[in-house]
Amino acid sequence: MLADLSSLQLLCLDHSETLIRRFFQIKGWVGRTMVLVTGLQSVYKQIDSVFTDKASNFYLQIPSDLLSEPYDLLDGDVVRGEVSRLVDFGFERNEFIDMPITLILRRSTAFDHLYISKKEWQTQFRDRGLVRPTYQLNLRLIDVVKADGKSIRLYPETTVGPVS
């Protein structure tokens, strides 16, 4: 990472916008900078039945004034993003880094509950032993697919977060 920063500083001294864009493309940073970052959030388990059969019982919470309120989202809207960090019992689980994740939104009073999709929980989390709410996630939330199929990019002009 230090070498990356040194290279970026040299490019900035050159003031070549084309070179800086190319550097970001090579590093895979293009398209990842404008998102909603959740910060490291605990995962909870809902004991009773879930509101939709598309969602698992596992969810995390983020303030609704950063997601559902400004984007007029409703229960059942699909939030897509990537895992940037997963910590289980204090141990980093690097196999999850950059893994795409689909979440199902459920609005609450001051927080949005983002339920891990049932399919992804079964194939990505359960199959790797994450069957108890002992882990924390840091996510990059990229876009939302509303019930009508319309896709909305989250914070396309800036990065917001972490929310905690």
Backbone as ProteinMPNN parsed JSONL, in Angstrom:
{"seq_chain_A": "MLADLSSLQLLCLDHSETLIRRFFQIKGWVGRTMVLVTGLQSVYKQIDSVFTDKASNFYLQIPSDLLSEPYDLLDGDVVRGEVSRLVDFGFERNEFIDMPITLILRRSTAFDHLYISKKEWQTQFRDRGLVRPTYQLNLRLIDVVKADGKSIRLYPETTVGPVS", "coords_chain_A": {"N_chain_A": [[0.822, -1.192, 0.0], [1.993, 1.228, 0.746], [3.807, 1.641, -1.336], [1.984, 2.04, -3.38], [0.856, 4.491, -2.606], [3.099, 6.163, -2.787], [3.585, 6.05, -5.53], [1.232, 7.235, -6.431], [1.554, 9.808, -5.389], [3.728, 10.709, -6.917], [2.517, 10.738, -9.434], [0.616, 12.733, -9.029], [2.235, 14.955, -8.71], [3.034, 15.268, -11.29], [0.743, 16.18, -12.436], [-0.857, 15.116, -14.4], [-3.849, 14.322, -15.531], [-4.768, 12.191, -17.05], [-2.829, 10.206, -16.554], [-3.255, 9.795, -13.823], [-5.892, 8.815, -13.801], [-5.441, 6.442, -15.222], [-3.751, 5.103, -13.431], [-5.548, 4.635, -11.307], [-7.286, 2.897, -12.643], [-5.614, 0.672, -13.154], [-5.065, -0.16, -10.549], [-7.545, -1.013, -9.828], [-9.317, 0.655, -8.604], [-11.172, 2.271, -9.757], [-14.552, 3.145, -9.914], [-15.083, 2.279, -7.386], [-14.941, 4.245, -5.544], [-17.08, 5.945, -5.073], [-19.45, 5.549, -2.998], [-21.59, 4.217, -0.375], [-20.251, 3.711, 2.675], [-20.375, 1.365, 5.187], [-18.929, 1.068, 7.559], [-17.554, -0.87, 10.268], [-19.904, -3.087, 11.214], [-21.971, -4.808, 13.521], [-23.425, -8.034, 13.046], [-26.7, -9.175, 13.277], [-29.145, -11.58, 14.434], [-32.345, -12.394, 13.487], [-34.877, -13.787, 15.356], [-37.595, -14.612, 15.1], [-39.891, -15.201, 12.312], [-38.849, -14.042, 9.08], [-39.504, -11.076, 7.131], [-39.694, -11.515, 4.371], [-39.321, -14.127, 1.947], [-36.995, -13.975, 0.561], [-34.952, -13.123, 2.117], [-32.398, -13.841, 4.54], [-32.124, -14.68, 8.059], [-30.23, -13.01, 9.062], [-28.879, -9.828, 9.674], [-27.727, -6.394, 9.334], [-27.493, -3.095, 10.723], [-28.028, 0.257, 9.634], [-28.042, 3.839, 9.865], [-31.136, 5.236, 8.94], [-31.317, 7.742, 7.783], [-29.255, 7.895, 6.024], [-29.702, 6.102, 3.998], [-32.453, 4.773, 3.289], [-34.177, 7.018, 3.633], [-33.09, 9.372, 2.122], [-33.182, 8.264, -0.43], [-35.735, 7.372, -0.858], [-36.514, 4.663, -0.313], [-38.082, 1.43, -0.037], [-39.496, -1.267, 1.959], [-38.146, -4.392, 1.109], [-36.707, -3.561, -1.119], [-33.729, -4.066, -3.008], [-30.429, -4.009, -2.035], [-27.22, -3.595, -3.267], [-23.779, -4.478, -2.995], [-20.363, -4.659, -1.841], [-18.235, -6.69, 0.165], [-15.951, -5.269, 2.305], [-14.604, -5.866, 4.553], [-14.527, -8.48, 6.941], [-14.959, -9.558, 10.173], [-14.614, -12.083, 12.493], [-15.154, -13.221, 15.659], [-12.994, -11.593, 16.393], [-11.083, -12.226, 14.499], [-9.754, -11.625, 11.298], [-11.36, -12.362, 8.259], [-10.237, -12.962, 5.406], [-11.066, -14.154, 3.026], [-13.471, -13.136, 2.307], [-13.181, -10.57, 1.373], [-13.922, -8.124, -1.019], [-16.049, -9.606, -1.965], [-19.082, -9.837, -3.703], [-22.228, -8.704, -2.42], [-25.637, -9.136, -1.621], [-28.357, -7.484, -0.285], [-31.416, -7.272, 1.529], [-33.685, -4.755, 2.059], [-35.2, -3.543, 5.022], [-37.171, -1.269, 6.47], [-36.975, 0.607, 9.526], [-37.565, 2.344, 12.613], [-35.43, 4.388, 13.24], [-33.356, 3.236, 11.991], [-32.184, 1.386, 9.161], [-32.682, -1.952, 8.391], [-30.594, -4.261, 7.004], [-30.871, -7.121, 5.445], [-29.033, -10.03, 4.859], [-29.143, -11.638, 1.761], [-31.054, -14.624, 1.34], [-30.106, -16.652, -0.382], [-27.359, -15.946, -0.773], [-26.513, -16.005, 1.887], [-26.754, -18.731, 2.451], [-24.932, -19.903, 0.598], [-22.524, -18.428, 0.775], [-22.027, -17.575, 3.449], [-23.12, -19.426, 5.437], [-22.024, -21.856, 4.45], [-19.388, -21.384, 4.977], [-19.241, -21.517, 7.649], [-20.356, -19.423, 9.162], [-22.708, -19.249, 11.052], [-23.751, -18.214, 13.3], [-24.506, -15.096, 14.929], [-21.859, -13.781, 15.246], [-20.112, -12.198, 13.974], [-18.755, -9.286, 12.27], [-19.386, -6.856, 9.775], [-17.988, -4.806, 7.24], [-19.134, -2.87, 4.749], [-19.29, -1.856, 1.283], [-21.693, -0.098, -0.077], [-23.285, -0.021, -3.107], [-25.406, 0.2, -5.077], [-29.03, 0.286, -5.536], [-31.77, -1.788, -6.237], [-34.94, -1.154, -7.033], [-38.403, -2.093, -6.391], [-39.758, -1.792, -8.813], [-37.837, -2.438, -10.629], [-36.041, -0.493, -11.324], [-32.762, 0.777, -11.169], [-30.721, 2.399, -8.811], [-27.944, 4.333, -8.32], [-25.934, 4.661, -5.467], [-24.964, 7.568, -3.851], [-23.437, 8.829, -6.112], [-21.609, 10.868, -6.585], [-19.841, 11.15, -4.493], [-18.137, 9.69, -1.632], [-19.708, 8.336, 1.155], [-19.529, 7.921, 4.599], [-17.538, 6.145, 7.08], [-20.563, 4.933, 8.647], [-20.777, 4.477, 11.347]], "CA_chain_A": [[0.0, 0.0, 0.0], [2.881, 2.371, 0.783], [4.311, 1.839, -2.698], [0.871, 2.604, -4.143], [0.732, 5.899, -2.252], [4.245, 6.863, -3.355], [3.337, 6.16, -6.967], [0.165, 8.211, -6.624], [2.111, 11.128, -5.13], [4.516, 11.075, -8.095], [1.59, 11.069, -10.506], [-0.015, 14.012, -8.716], [3.22, 15.992, -8.99], [3.039, 15.421, -12.74], [-0.533, 16.83, -12.742], [-1.455, 14.531, -15.591], [-5.123, 13.697, -15.185], [-4.825, 10.909, -17.756], [-2.0, 9.255, -15.819], [-3.902, 9.49, -12.55], [-7.015, 7.923, -14.102], [-4.886, 5.135, -15.599], [-3.277, 4.501, -12.19], [-6.723, 4.127, -10.605], [-7.78, 1.735, -13.397], [-4.694, -0.44, -12.926], [-5.232, -0.602, -9.163], [-8.903, -1.502, -9.616], [-10.01, 1.589, -7.723], [-12.209, 2.97, -10.504], [-15.89, 2.647, -9.65], [-15.245, 1.891, -5.984], [-14.743, 5.371, -4.652], [-18.318, 6.672, -4.823], [-20.323, 4.552, -2.388], [-21.918, 4.385, 1.037], [-19.443, 2.775, 3.45], [-21.105, 1.131, 6.438], [-18.111, 0.933, 8.754], [-17.667, -2.216, 10.824], [-21.206, -3.213, 11.87], [-22.319, -6.137, 14.024], [-24.503, -8.752, 12.373], [-27.689, -9.666, 14.227], [-29.991, -12.658, 13.93], [-33.76, -12.279, 13.843], [-35.335, -15.084, 15.86], [-38.877, -14.99, 14.504], [-39.875, -15.294, 10.851], [-38.392, -12.866, 8.357], [-40.596, -10.442, 6.401], [-39.752, -11.989, 2.991], [-38.589, -15.379, 1.764], [-35.723, -13.691, -0.126], [-33.963, -12.698, 3.113], [-32.002, -14.73, 5.636], [-32.415, -14.095, 9.368], [-29.064, -12.234, 9.481], [-28.946, -8.456, 9.175], [-26.992, -5.335, 10.009], [-28.264, -1.857, 10.781], [-27.384, 1.546, 9.377], [-29.021, 4.912, 10.048], [-32.022, 5.394, 7.783], [-31.127, 9.035, 7.119], [-28.214, 7.758, 5.002], [-30.066, 5.166, 2.937], [-33.849, 4.734, 2.834], [-34.805, 8.341, 3.586], [-32.744, 10.216, 0.968], [-33.44, 7.59, -1.706], [-37.138, 6.934, -0.871], [-36.538, 3.212, -0.455], [-39.167, 0.725, 0.633], [-39.225, -2.644, 2.368], [-37.988, -5.334, 0.008], [-35.758, -3.096, -2.134], [-32.49, -4.848, -2.981], [-29.227, -3.19, -1.95], [-26.064, -4.377, -3.702], [-22.498, -3.911, -2.618], [-19.215, -5.552, -1.704], [-17.651, -6.796, 1.5], [-14.573, -4.774, 2.37], [-13.961, -6.46, 5.732], [-15.342, -9.332, 7.802], [-14.239, -9.94, 11.393], [-15.371, -13.089, 13.24], [-14.466, -13.458, 16.931], [-11.747, -10.84, 16.401], [-10.186, -12.671, 13.431], [-10.069, -11.183, 9.942], [-11.669, -13.428, 7.309], [-9.86, -12.336, 4.144], [-11.706, -14.758, 1.852], [-14.69, -12.388, 2.009], [-12.864, -9.249, 0.839], [-14.398, -7.84, -2.38], [-17.15, -10.488, -2.349], [-20.364, -9.139, -3.895], [-23.238, -9.058, -1.433], [-26.982, -8.637, -1.877], [-29.073, -7.276, 0.966], [-32.818, -6.917, 1.379], [-33.958, -3.655, 2.97], [-36.407, -3.452, 5.851], [-37.12, -0.001, 7.199], [-37.363, 0.624, 10.917], [-37.766, 3.715, 13.074], [-34.276, 5.25, 12.982], [-32.344, 2.441, 11.303], [-32.566, 0.43, 8.131], [-32.137, -3.293, 8.585], [-30.161, -4.827, 5.731], [-30.81, -8.569, 5.601], [-28.254, -10.763, 3.85], [-30.078, -12.447, 0.981], [-31.062, -16.02, 1.77], [-29.237, -17.424, -1.276], [-25.957, -15.659, -0.452], [-26.193, -16.483, 3.225], [-26.577, -20.178, 2.377], [-23.75, -20.319, -0.173], [-21.293, -17.714, 1.132], [-21.815, -17.438, 4.886], [-23.369, -20.707, 6.116], [-21.072, -22.867, 4.003], [-18.081, -21.057, 5.56], [-19.351, -21.646, 9.099], [-20.865, -18.237, 9.837], [-24.104, -19.57, 11.333], [-24.134, -17.464, 14.501], [-24.228, -13.668, 14.741], [-20.625, -13.47, 15.971], [-19.205, -11.485, 13.077], [-19.016, -7.901, 11.902], [-19.149, -6.577, 8.359], [-17.83, -3.467, 6.691], [-19.598, -3.014, 3.373], [-19.388, -0.738, 0.35], [-23.003, -0.204, -0.713], [-23.09, 0.595, -4.413], [-26.656, 0.6, -5.708], [-30.282, -0.292, -5.063], [-32.751, -2.139, -7.253], [-36.271, -0.967, -6.446], [-39.406, -3.096, -6.764], [-40.125, -1.624, -10.219], [-36.691, -2.824, -11.443], [-35.161, 0.654, -11.546], [-31.53, 0.752, -10.391], [-30.281, 3.715, -8.356], [-26.568, 4.359, -7.809], [-25.853, 5.369, -4.194], [-23.96, 8.625, -3.729], [-22.555, 8.734, -7.283], [-20.631, 11.962, -6.662], [-18.976, 11.191, -3.317], [-18.199, 8.547, -0.727], [-20.295, 8.697, 2.44], [-19.294, 6.907, 5.623], [-18.395, 5.104, 7.645], [-21.754, 5.442, 9.319], [-20.746, 4.27, 12.807]], "C_chain_A": [[0.865, 1.254, 0.0], [3.438, 2.68, -0.598], [3.229, 2.45, -3.576], [0.745, 4.097, -3.878], [1.886, 6.714, -2.815], [4.063, 7.069, -4.845], [2.283, 7.216, -7.253], [0.69, 9.628, -6.396], [2.944, 11.603, -6.324], [3.615, 11.472, -9.258], [0.939, 12.425, -10.27], [0.943, 15.171, -8.963], [3.273, 16.299, -10.474], [1.793, 16.181, -13.21], [-1.193, 16.29, -14.009], [-2.709, 13.762, -15.199], [-5.251, 12.33, -15.844], [-4.018, 9.843, -17.026], [-2.648, 8.853, -14.502], [-5.086, 8.55, -12.772], [-6.521, 6.523, -14.439], [-4.383, 4.391, -14.356], [-4.443, 3.889, -11.415], [-7.302, 2.909, -11.314], [-6.921, 0.506, -13.124], [-4.889, -1.013, -11.525], [-6.629, -1.149, -8.887], [-9.718, -0.587, -8.725], [-11.124, 2.333, -8.438], [-13.558, 2.337, -10.197], [-16.119, 2.243, -8.204], [-15.227, 3.083, -5.045], [-16.029, 6.097, -4.297], [-19.381, 5.7, -4.321], [-20.755, 5.02, -1.004], [-21.16, 3.307, 1.794], [-20.094, 2.605, 4.823], [-20.244, 1.246, 7.684], [-18.335, -0.463, 9.311], [-18.932, -2.311, 11.677], [-21.423, -4.651, 12.326], [-23.458, -6.724, 13.204], [-25.399, -9.338, 13.455], [-28.49, -10.794, 13.585], [-31.414, -12.44, 14.429], [-34.268, -13.666, 14.203], [-36.64, -15.517, 15.199], [-38.793, -14.967, 12.971], [-39.504, -13.958, 10.218], [-39.533, -12.367, 7.47], [-40.718, -10.885, 4.946], [-38.941, -13.272, 2.866], [-37.273, -15.185, 1.024], [-34.595, -13.376, 0.859], [-33.646, -13.811, 4.1], [-32.424, -14.072, 6.948], [-31.3, -13.161, 9.842], [-29.084, -10.851, 8.838], [-27.98, -7.56, 9.928], [-27.824, -4.073, 9.917], [-27.404, -0.675, 10.368], [-28.445, 2.628, 9.537], [-29.848, 5.138, 8.778], [-31.849, 6.737, 7.087], [-29.999, 9.003, 6.089], [-28.617, 6.858, 3.838], [-31.531, 5.301, 2.518], [-34.492, 6.116, 2.73], [-34.392, 9.166, 2.376], [-33.063, 9.584, -0.383], [-34.868, 7.049, -1.812], [-37.267, 5.436, -1.085], [-37.647, 2.604, 0.38], [-38.722, -0.661, 1.064], [-39.149, -3.542, 1.134], [-37.077, -4.857, -1.112], [-34.43, -3.816, -1.918], [-31.291, -3.915, -3.039], [-28.039, -4.078, -2.322], [-24.774, -3.665, -3.337], [-21.416, -4.958, -2.59], [-18.765, -5.559, -0.252], [-16.243, -6.217, 1.438], [-13.837, -5.331, 3.582], [-14.976, -7.336, 6.462], [-14.467, -9.787, 8.953], [-15.147, -10.891, 12.159], [-14.576, -13.455, 14.488], [-13.1, -12.777, 16.981], [-10.758, -11.234, 15.318], [-10.677, -12.172, 12.079], [-10.318, -12.404, 9.06], [-11.467, -12.869, 5.905], [-10.533, -12.939, 2.916], [-12.989, -14.025, 1.456], [-14.422, -11.036, 1.355], [-13.222, -9.186, -0.646], [-15.506, -8.774, -2.854], [-18.41, -9.654, -2.559], [-21.372, -9.614, -2.846], [-24.564, -8.392, -1.812], [-27.732, -8.605, -0.553], [-30.513, -6.858, 0.67], [-33.164, -5.898, 2.463], [-35.264, -3.853, 3.737], [-36.26, -2.191, 6.682], [-37.567, -0.187, 8.638], [-37.421, 2.084, 11.35], [-36.595, 4.635, 12.731], [-33.193, 4.539, 12.174], [-32.976, 1.615, 10.195], [-31.925, -0.893, 8.494], [-31.835, -3.85, 7.206], [-29.931, -6.314, 5.938], [-29.97, -9.176, 4.482], [-29.234, -11.644, 3.091], [-29.939, -13.916, 1.386], [-30.1, -16.858, 0.928], [-27.761, -17.208, -0.945], [-25.588, -16.133, 0.948], [-25.937, -17.989, 3.186], [-25.272, -20.567, 1.683], [-22.455, -19.666, 0.275], [-21.001, -17.722, 2.635], [-21.99, -18.778, 5.613], [-22.31, -21.739, 5.74], [-19.652, -22.605, 4.485], [-18.149, -20.992, 7.082], [-19.879, -20.45, 9.848], [-22.366, -18.395, 10.086], [-24.621, -18.916, 12.616], [-23.792, -15.999, 14.275], [-23.013, -13.21, 15.551], [-19.677, -12.612, 15.144], [-19.685, -10.063, 12.801], [-18.641, -7.715, 10.444], [-18.898, -5.094, 8.137], [-18.14, -3.611, 5.213], [-19.45, -1.715, 2.601], [-20.713, -0.935, -0.378], [-22.988, 0.628, -1.989], [-24.391, 1.065, -5.051], [-27.84, -0.145, -5.116], [-31.136, -0.622, -6.28], [-34.113, -2.078, -6.566], [-37.234, -2.018, -6.993], [-39.805, -3.004, -8.238], [-38.984, -1.979, -11.182], [-35.7, -1.71, -11.724], [-33.952, 0.574, -10.614], [-31.102, 2.183, -10.068], [-28.876, 3.582, -7.782], [-26.544, 5.189, -6.528], [-24.681, 6.343, -4.189], [-22.959, 8.608, -4.883], [-21.466, 9.798, -7.357], [-19.653, 11.992, -5.49], [-19.055, 9.888, -2.551], [-18.723, 9.047, 0.612], [-19.995, 7.573, 3.424], [-17.887, 7.035, 6.17], [-19.482, 5.695, 8.508], [-21.698, 5.301, 10.83], [-19.912, 5.311, 13.5]], "O_chain_A": [[0.529, 2.238, -0.66], [3.532, 3.844, -0.988], [3.524, 3.289, -4.427], [0.552, 4.882, -4.807], [1.682, 7.839, -3.273], [4.354, 8.146, -5.366], [2.414, 7.998, -8.195], [0.319, 10.55, -7.122], [2.872, 12.773, -6.701], [3.907, 12.423, -9.983], [0.734, 13.185, -11.216], [0.519, 16.249, -9.378], [3.522, 17.435, -10.876], [1.807, 16.767, -14.292], [-2.016, 16.977, -14.616], [-2.632, 12.684, -14.61], [-5.795, 11.405, -15.241], [-4.467, 8.705, -16.892], [-2.59, 7.687, -14.112], [-5.267, 7.594, -12.018], [-7.104, 5.531, -14.0], [-4.57, 3.18, -14.244], [-4.345, 2.764, -10.925], [-7.764, 1.978, -10.654], [-7.448, -0.581, -12.89], [-4.879, -2.231, -11.347], [-6.869, -1.697, -7.811], [-10.715, -1.018, -8.147], [-11.949, 2.971, -7.783], [-13.687, 1.113, -10.22], [-17.24, 1.897, -7.832], [-15.481, 2.926, -3.851], [-16.061, 6.811, -3.295], [-20.117, 5.104, -5.108], [-20.341, 6.077, -0.529], [-21.395, 2.118, 1.581], [-20.334, 3.584, 5.53], [-20.771, 1.499, 8.768], [-19.235, -1.168, 8.853], [-19.019, -1.689, 12.736], [-21.099, -5.595, 11.606], [-24.339, -6.005, 12.732], [-24.919, -9.924, 14.426], [-28.513, -10.945, 12.363], [-31.656, -12.318, 15.63], [-34.104, -14.611, 13.431], [-36.772, -16.669, 14.785], [-37.721, -14.734, 12.412], [-39.808, -12.891, 10.751], [-40.421, -13.136, 7.1], [-41.76, -10.653, 4.333], [-37.978, -13.474, 3.606], [-36.508, -16.138, 0.873], [-33.423, -13.364, 0.482], [-34.508, -14.617, 4.45], [-33.028, -13.0, 6.929], [-31.412, -12.577, 10.92], [-29.276, -10.713, 7.63], [-27.483, -7.906, 11.0], [-28.757, -3.995, 9.118], [-26.22, -0.601, 10.696], [-29.632, 2.354, 9.36], [-29.302, 5.22, 7.678], [-32.197, 6.865, 5.913], [-29.802, 9.974, 5.359], [-27.95, 6.849, 2.804], [-31.813, 5.896, 1.478], [-35.28, 6.354, 1.815], [-35.268, 9.633, 1.648], [-33.2, 10.294, -1.379], [-35.18, 6.334, -2.764], [-38.035, 4.987, -1.935], [-38.093, 3.183, 1.371], [-37.703, -1.171, 0.599], [-39.984, -3.456, 0.235], [-36.702, -5.651, -1.975], [-34.058, -4.132, -0.788], [-31.15, -3.126, -3.974], [-27.866, -5.166, -1.772], [-24.682, -2.438, -3.362], [-21.523, -6.007, -3.226], [-18.896, -4.565, 0.463], [-15.434, -6.633, 0.608], [-12.608, -5.283, 3.647], [-16.145, -6.973, 6.583], [-13.381, -10.329, 8.751], [-16.299, -10.567, 12.445], [-13.451, -13.944, 14.388], [-12.154, -13.324, 17.549], [-9.688, -10.633, 15.224], [-11.86, -12.28, 11.755], [-9.561, -13.374, 9.115], [-12.405, -12.365, 5.289], [-10.57, -12.301, 1.864], [-13.532, -14.272, 0.379], [-15.348, -10.416, 0.832], [-12.872, -10.075, -1.423], [-15.871, -8.742, -4.03], [-18.773, -8.852, -1.698], [-21.366, -10.776, -2.442], [-24.599, -7.246, -2.26], [-27.736, -9.579, 0.199], [-30.783, -6.176, -0.318], [-32.956, -6.154, 3.649], [-36.281, -4.268, 3.182], [-35.343, -2.066, 7.493], [-38.421, -1.022, 8.937], [-37.333, 2.974, 10.504], [-36.782, 5.592, 11.978], [-32.23, 5.163, 11.728], [-34.133, 1.203, 10.277], [-30.752, -0.942, 8.863], [-32.712, -3.906, 6.343], [-28.931, -6.723, 6.527], [-30.172, -8.874, 3.306], [-30.062, -12.322, 3.699], [-28.852, -14.382, 1.728], [-29.36, -17.682, 1.467], [-26.998, -18.169, -0.846], [-24.476, -16.61, 1.17], [-25.0, -18.472, 3.823], [-24.579, -21.475, 2.144], [-21.391, -20.276, 0.17], [-19.847, -17.861, 3.042], [-21.088, -19.209, 6.332], [-21.763, -22.418, 6.61], [-18.8, -23.491, 4.416], [-17.236, -20.481, 7.731], [-19.856, -20.451, 11.079], [-23.188, -17.763, 9.422], [-25.793, -19.056, 12.965], [-22.88, -15.691, 13.507], [-23.128, -12.358, 16.432], [-18.558, -12.333, 15.574], [-20.833, -9.698, 13.055], [-17.702, -8.334, 9.943], [-19.52, -4.241, 8.771], [-17.488, -4.379, 4.506], [-19.479, -0.625, 3.172], [-20.841, -1.839, -1.204], [-22.714, 1.827, -1.958], [-24.477, 2.202, -5.516], [-27.688, -1.067, -4.315], [-31.218, 0.158, -7.229], [-34.398, -2.844, -5.645], [-36.914, -2.738, -7.939], [-40.15, -4.015, -8.85], [-39.13, -1.845, -12.397], [-34.637, -1.95, -12.297], [-34.099, 0.333, -9.416], [-31.117, 3.061, -10.93], [-28.652, 2.8, -6.857], [-27.075, 6.299, -6.501], [-23.547, 5.971, -4.489], [-21.766, 8.398, -4.664], [-20.504, 9.647, -8.11], [-18.718, 12.794, -5.499], [-19.943, 9.072, -2.795], [-18.247, 10.052, 1.141], [-20.19, 6.4, 3.107], [-17.134, 7.924, 5.774], [-19.353, 6.801, 9.034], [-22.485, 5.934, 11.534], [-19.781, 5.283, 14.724]]}, "name": "protein", "num_of_chains": 1, "seq": "MLADLSSLQLLCLDHSETLIRRFFQIKGWVGRTMVLVTGLQSVYKQIDSVFTDKASNFYLQIPSDLLSEPYDLLDGDVVRGEVSRLVDFGFERNEFIDMPITLILRRSTAFDHLYISKKEWQTQFRDRGLVRPTYQLNLRLIDVVKADGKSIRLYPETTVGPVS"}
